[in-house]
Amino acid sequence: MKKKAIRRTLQFHVQNQMSLYLFVGVLFIMGVIFGAFIVNTLSPVQKDNLLAYLGHFFQGLNGEGIADPKISFQHSLGGHFKTLGLMWLLGISVIGMPFIVVMIFLKGLVIGFTVGFLVSQLSWDGLWFSFLAVVPHNLLTVPALMIVAVSGITFSVLLAKNRLIQRRGTIYPQFLSYSVLVTAMACVLVVSSLLEAYLSPKLMQMVVPEL
């Protein structure tokens, strides 16, 4: 019953905020495109330095030198929770909306830069490697962050109207719904971190490119 209730709540939330989801989705895609474009602005020295770092990383994968999955999980989950906590805090502030938007754009930029650099330097091998390295856990991470972003923007706008314009009564029910939704997405990010720590390294080891 709880799963059905959560599913219905998410469906209603997405349908009710479809235009905002389109905006956030376009913003994320713009970040990906901009990140890929930045690759072309790198100097030869910067590209060589990044390739050298990748070489060490690939050697570690080939030599079973990957980090302890438990440590990787802790680092990944810690990063996700910091991002989630910051987005939640920005959502309950009147001026937080622009910063939430920037965070989604930056997430896309990082992914776009990573994939763009690997493809530009390693061609199809880089595309295949980046697909296995980036996509699996981000299939959960990106939608979860987008849901939190839309919820945060919606609550921030509601808070601004309530406190600065209309001055209506309590907004505690909306705050509670927002917080519950963020908590649900935190659970999704736990699964994402597990995939990143335990599955992604194994997939990457299967297709390590040669520099």
Stockholm file with secondary structure:
# STOCKHOLM 1.0

chainA/1-211         MKKKAIRRTLQFHVQNQMSLYLFVGVLFIMGVIFGAFIVNTLSPVQKDNLLAYLGHFFQGLNGEGIADPKISFQHSLGGHFKTLGLMWLLGISVIGMPFIVVMIFLKGLVIGFTVGFLVSQLSWDGLWFSFLAVVPHNLLTVPALMIVAVSGITFSVLLAKNRLIQRRGTIYPQFLSYSVLVTAMACVLVVSSLLEAYLSPKLMQMVVPEL
#=GR chainA/1-211 SS CHHHHHHHHHHHHHHHTHHHHHHHHHHHHHHHHHHHHHHTTCCHHHHHHHHHHHHHHHHHHHTTCCCCHHHHHHHHHHHHHHHHHHHHHHHTSTTCHHHHHHHHHHHHHHHHHHHHHHHHHHHHHHHHHHHHHHHHHHHHHHHHHHHHHHHHHHHHHHHHIIIIISCCSCCHHHHHHHHHHHHHHHHHHHHHHHIIIIIHHHHHHHTCCCC
#=GC SS_cons         CHHHHHHHHHHHHHHHTHHHHHHHHHHHHHHHHHHHHHHTTCCHHHHHHHHHHHHHHHHHHHTTCCCCHHHHHHHHHHHHHHHHHHHHHHHTSTTCHHHHHHHHHHHHHHHHHHHHHHHHHHHHHHHHHHHHHHHHHHHHHHHHHHHHHHHHHHHHHHHHIIIIISCCSCCHHHHHHHHHHHHHHHHHHHHHHHIIIIIHHHHHHHTCCCC
//
